[in-house]
Amino acid sequence: MDVTLHLAQDPEADALLGRSPLAALTGMLLDQQIPMEWAFQGPATIARRLGTDDLDAHEIAAHDPETFAALLSEKPAVHRYPGSMAKRIQQLCQYLVEHYDGDAEAVWRDADSGAELLKRLDRLPGFGRQKAQIFLALLGKQLGVRPEGWREAAGAYGEAKSYRSVADITGPASLAKVRAYKQELKATAKAAKAAKTAGA
């Protein structure tokens, strides 16, 4: 795996995401309740603070939890909730060590169908169905991982040029489209909530 991604909008962080399967999974894990770029810059920040240019599942899994949480909490923090995210990242790495000998790419390397790959991603700690589908779409659209039925398994995120998630971000223009889509979703949800409250 060595491709050019543009999720962090930062050359160093994006280079790590493109060459490290674990970094890509970690960025996806962090992508909640903070801006997308901040989430995907996280893996590079963690690697830098660990004094390395890559992430190692065995090393992170075995790291002292308090020290690892402190490492994510240093300013600028890796996430709005660095303590809980440090725990989730360690759980993810422990799962990868236990089930895939620490090899993150093994999660998708030999998946024989999109449905099987979705199942594997869905089992990862910190990943629910939506996050698993988005990551599956990212694998298919940008990382060349396309087992049979991958688009269908990824749902709406697998649709070509859907601009619904990080799977479609290839630069500033597509980032703006994805951001606009997310803002539209929030506005629709807010309006629905207001209408429900008014009708109560």
C-alpha positions as MATLAB code, in Angstrom:
seq = 'MDVTLHLAQDPEADALLGRSPLAALTGMLLDQQIPMEWAFQGPATIARRLGTDDLDAHEIAAHDPETFAALLSEKPAVHRYPGSMAKRIQQLCQYLVEHYDGDAEAVWRDADSGAELLKRLDRLPGFGRQKAQIFLALLGKQLGVRPEGWREAAGAYGEAKSYRSVADITGPASLAKVRAYKQELKATAKAAKAAKTAGA';
ca = [
       0.000    0.000    0.000;
       1.641    3.208   -1.144;
      -0.735    5.733   -2.653;
      -1.283    9.465   -2.376;
      -4.177   10.415   -0.140;
      -5.411   13.925    0.638;
      -7.473   13.370    3.766;
      -5.364   15.337    6.232;
      -4.609   18.139    3.750;
      -1.047   17.948    5.085;
       1.718   16.330    2.972;
       3.499   14.504    5.809;
       0.301   13.201    7.401;
      -1.184   12.195    4.048;
       2.017   10.373    3.050;
       1.787    8.246    6.216;
      -1.900    7.467    5.554;
      -1.023    6.355    2.035;
       1.740    3.952    3.040;
       0.529    2.666    6.408;
      -2.680    0.596    6.670;
      -2.656    1.051   10.459;
      -2.419    4.834   10.077;
      -5.399    4.822    7.707;
      -7.465    2.706   10.134;
      -6.445    4.950   13.048;
      -7.409    8.097   11.138;
     -10.801    6.564   10.394;
     -11.223    5.669   14.058;
     -10.458    9.268   15.077;
     -12.897   10.690   12.514;
     -15.785   11.595   14.794;
     -16.783   14.800   16.564;
     -13.833   16.702   15.077;
     -13.020   18.074   11.594;
     -11.903   15.381    9.137;
      -8.474   16.915    8.543;
      -7.761   17.002   12.277;
      -8.713   13.316   12.582;
      -6.487   12.197    9.716;
      -3.529   14.284   10.912;
      -3.723   12.278   14.158;
      -1.733    9.199   13.063;
       1.257   11.321   11.977;
       1.130   13.252   15.252;
       1.064    9.998   17.230;
       3.975    8.555   15.227;
       6.019   11.735   15.729;
       5.404   11.703   19.481;
       6.364    8.028   19.631;
       9.622    8.975   17.903;
       8.968    6.957   14.749;
       7.888    7.533   11.154;
       5.280    4.763   11.184;
       2.767    3.149   13.541;
       3.232   -0.347   14.938;
       0.214   -2.217   16.335;
       2.338   -4.349   18.683;
       4.064   -1.265   20.127;
       0.831    0.691   20.629;
      -1.014   -2.316   22.076;
       1.744   -2.858   24.645;
       2.138    0.846   25.540;
       1.358    1.933   29.090;
      -2.256    3.258   28.852;
      -1.634    6.364   30.972;
       1.493    7.313   29.055;
      -0.254    6.749   25.733;
      -3.227    8.881   26.815;
      -0.827   11.634   27.916;
       0.903   11.439   24.531;
      -2.414   12.080   22.741;
      -3.327   14.842   25.195;
      -0.195   16.933   24.583;
      -1.041   20.225   22.928;
      -2.149   20.310   20.217;
      -4.282   17.338   21.283;
      -4.846   14.557   18.766;
      -8.621   14.652   19.411;
     -11.224   16.593   21.353;
     -11.414   13.548   23.661;
      -7.787   12.349   23.713;
      -8.153   10.063   26.733;
     -11.039    8.003   25.405;
      -9.548    7.949   21.902;
      -6.195    6.727   23.252;
      -8.067    3.817   24.840;
      -9.905    3.056   21.579;
      -6.718    3.128   19.520;
      -5.060    0.708   21.933;
      -8.119   -1.574   21.790;
      -7.954   -1.492   17.983;
      -4.243   -2.370   18.028;
      -4.766   -5.128   20.602;
      -7.476   -6.610   18.372;
      -5.171   -6.447   15.334;
      -2.383   -8.160   17.296;
      -4.731  -10.875   18.519;
      -6.524  -11.566   15.221;
      -4.086  -10.440   12.503;
      -0.653  -10.634   14.178;
      -0.554   -6.825   14.172;
      -0.814   -6.603   10.380;
      -3.580   -4.064    9.660;
      -3.528   -4.744    5.920;
      -4.435   -8.387    6.611;
      -7.932   -7.148    7.493;
      -8.590   -6.667    3.777;
      -5.746   -8.389    1.939;
      -7.485  -11.720    1.339;
     -11.149  -10.764    1.749;
     -12.971  -12.643   -1.000;
     -16.036  -10.389   -1.169;
     -17.253   -6.940   -0.220;
     -19.654   -8.495    2.282;
     -16.823  -10.407    3.994;
     -14.650   -7.299    4.134;
     -17.487   -5.239    5.596;
     -17.962   -7.919    8.261;
     -14.254   -7.772    9.161;
     -14.236   -3.976    9.370;
     -17.465   -3.951   11.377;
     -15.809   -6.183   14.004;
     -12.939   -3.746   14.612;
     -13.125   -1.964   17.994;
     -14.377    1.586   17.521;
     -15.922    0.809   14.122;
     -19.685    0.584   13.688;
     -21.527   -0.242   10.466;
     -21.356    3.316    9.069;
     -17.640    3.745    9.761;
     -16.965    0.280    8.312;
     -18.872    1.176    5.126;
     -17.032    4.485    4.755;
     -13.648    2.802    5.181;
     -14.653    0.075    2.728;
     -15.557    2.800    0.212;
     -12.188    4.470    0.836;
     -10.382    1.175    0.226;
     -12.246    0.641   -3.028;
     -12.192    4.166   -4.388;
      -8.666    5.228   -3.458;
      -6.606    2.244   -2.317;
      -7.428   -0.257   -5.059;
      -8.964   -2.834   -2.708;
     -11.973   -4.030   -4.696;
     -13.244   -7.496   -3.805;
     -16.387   -8.537   -5.633;
     -19.420   -6.573   -4.444;
     -17.435   -3.897   -2.625;
     -19.577   -0.996   -3.869;
     -22.786   -2.714   -2.797;
     -21.328   -3.568    0.626;
     -20.264    0.066    1.108;
     -23.859    1.213    0.506;
     -24.362    4.819   -0.559;
     -20.704    5.572    0.284;
     -19.637    3.214   -2.498;
     -21.490    5.144   -5.192;
     -19.196    6.878   -7.684;
     -18.702   10.600   -6.975;
     -21.208   10.589   -4.146;
     -19.169   13.072   -2.037;
     -20.689   11.762    1.187;
     -17.528   10.887    3.113;
     -13.725   10.839    3.292;
     -13.821    8.092    0.649;
     -14.413   10.810   -1.976;
     -11.876   13.378   -0.778;
      -9.021   13.772   -3.250;
      -8.232   17.458   -2.699;
      -9.633   20.795   -1.456;
     -12.508   20.908   -3.991;
     -13.889   17.470   -3.096;
     -13.334   18.212    0.605;
     -15.577   21.275    0.205;
     -18.265   19.112   -1.470;
     -18.177   16.524    1.318;
     -18.300   19.253    3.946;
     -21.301   20.859    2.212;
     -23.071   17.480    2.154;
     -22.464   16.964    5.875;
     -23.706   20.493    6.687;
     -26.836   19.846    4.643;
     -27.447   16.622    6.605;
     -27.061   18.501    9.905;
     -29.438   21.261    8.766;
     -32.051   18.694    7.677;
     -31.773   16.855   11.008;
     -32.039   20.142   12.923;
     -35.130   21.188   10.937;
     -36.766   17.802   11.514;
     -36.092   18.050   15.230;
     -37.517   21.583   15.365;
     -40.647   20.479   13.476;
     -41.112   17.543   15.841;
     -40.753   19.817   18.881;
     -43.222   22.344   17.432;
     -45.752   19.599   16.763;
     -45.466   18.099   20.233;
];
